[in-house]
Amino acid sequence: EQQFETTLLGRRLIVGGEVGTSTRLRKGYELVPGAQDGDLTFDPEAKLEAIWLPSENSAVYVSTKLIAETSPWREGSSAKAAAGAELQEFWLLKTGLFNSPLALQIGRQQVQDRREWWWDKDLDAVRLHWFGKKVTAYAGVGREFGHKSTLGTLDPEDRRILRVFGNVKWDWAD
């Protein structure tokens, strides 16, 4: 809950993160009688985030994650382990463009459909925001320019796809 705060080039820098793990024991998930499909999986991860505020109306954000997956017991096969690092987000936000509620966000950023039907990944993008009193909105365009992970390659169906996205929210009553 408490983040580390310091200064960088005389401006506020906030650093934080979280550490978590999950453990899973499965047996009989293949639904095949007599199948040797049991396993025990242990997945620790650590996330490091930093936000630097170089001016009153700009912010630089970076988020990285260290991930490991260990299966110390696998029925019918040997144990396995994998680990890697991933750059999740790295963007610049400039607010108050032209003394208006407009803002520009450039870089690797989270683009998410809340239902996760369409997209829930970080994407290299340019996004224009409108931070009005009753209406907030954004529109953007993005594409995966490089895979920023040691965990493997980008899926072929996600390569060279230009994505256009947007959202509008209207608070019509308090």
TAMO-V541463 format. One record per pair of residues at least 4 apart in sequence whose ideal C-beta (glycine too) atoms are under 6 Angstrom apart, sorted by the first residue. I is the first residue (numbers start at 1). J is the second residue. D is the distance in whole Angstrom. If there is no record, write none. Layout:
i & j & d
I & J & D
I & J & D
//
This chain:
i & j & d
3 & 14 & 5
3 & 16 & 4
4 & 15 & 5
5 & 14 & 5
6 & 13 & 5
8 & 13 & 4
8 & 52 & 6
11 & 53 & 6
11 & 54 & 5
12 & 53 & 5
13 & 52 & 5
14 & 51 & 5
15 & 50 & 5
16 & 49 & 5
17 & 47 & 5
17 & 48 & 4
17 & 49 & 6
18 & 47 & 5
19 & 46 & 5
20 & 45 & 6
21 & 44 & 4
22 & 43 & 5
23 & 42 & 5
24 & 41 & 5
25 & 40 & 5
26 & 39 & 6
27 & 38 & 4
29 & 37 & 6
30 & 35 & 4
30 & 37 & 4
36 & 75 & 4
36 & 76 & 3
38 & 75 & 4
39 & 71 & 5
39 & 74 & 5
40 & 72 & 6
40 & 73 & 4
41 & 71 & 5
42 & 70 & 5
43 & 69 & 5
44 & 68 & 5
45 & 67 & 5
46 & 66 & 5
47 & 65 & 5
48 & 64 & 5
49 & 63 & 5
50 & 62 & 5
51 & 59 & 6
51 & 61 & 5
52 & 60 & 5
53 & 59 & 6
54 & 58 & 5
57 & 95 & 4
57 & 96 & 4
58 & 94 & 5
59 & 93 & 5
60 & 92 & 5
61 & 91 & 6
62 & 90 & 5
63 & 88 & 4
63 & 89 & 4
64 & 87 & 6
65 & 86 & 5
65 & 88 & 6
66 & 85 & 5
67 & 84 & 6
68 & 83 & 4
69 & 82 & 5
70 & 81 & 5
71 & 79 & 6
71 & 80 & 5
72 & 79 & 5
84 & 150 & 4
84 & 151 & 4
85 & 150 & 5
86 & 149 & 4
87 & 148 & 4
88 & 122 & 5
89 & 108 & 5
89 & 109 & 6
89 & 122 & 6
90 & 107 & 5
90 & 108 & 5
91 & 105 & 6
91 & 107 & 3
91 & 109 & 5
92 & 106 & 5
92 & 107 & 6
93 & 105 & 5
94 & 104 & 5
95 & 103 & 4
97 & 102 & 4
101 & 130 & 6
101 & 131 & 5
101 & 132 & 5
103 & 129 & 4
105 & 127 & 4
106 & 126 & 5
108 & 122 & 5
108 & 124 & 5
109 & 125 & 6
110 & 122 & 5
111 & 119 & 6
111 & 123 & 5
111 & 165 & 6
112 & 120 & 5
113 & 117 & 6
113 & 118 & 4
113 & 119 & 5
116 & 120 & 4
123 & 142 & 4
124 & 142 & 6
124 & 145 & 4
125 & 140 & 5
125 & 142 & 3
126 & 140 & 6
127 & 138 & 5
127 & 140 & 3
128 & 139 & 6
129 & 138 & 5
130 & 137 & 4
131 & 136 & 6
134 & 171 & 5
135 & 170 & 5
136 & 169 & 5
137 & 168 & 4
138 & 167 & 6
139 & 166 & 4
140 & 165 & 6
141 & 164 & 5
142 & 163 & 5
143 & 162 & 5
144 & 158 & 6
147 & 154 & 4
154 & 158 & 5
154 & 159 & 6
//
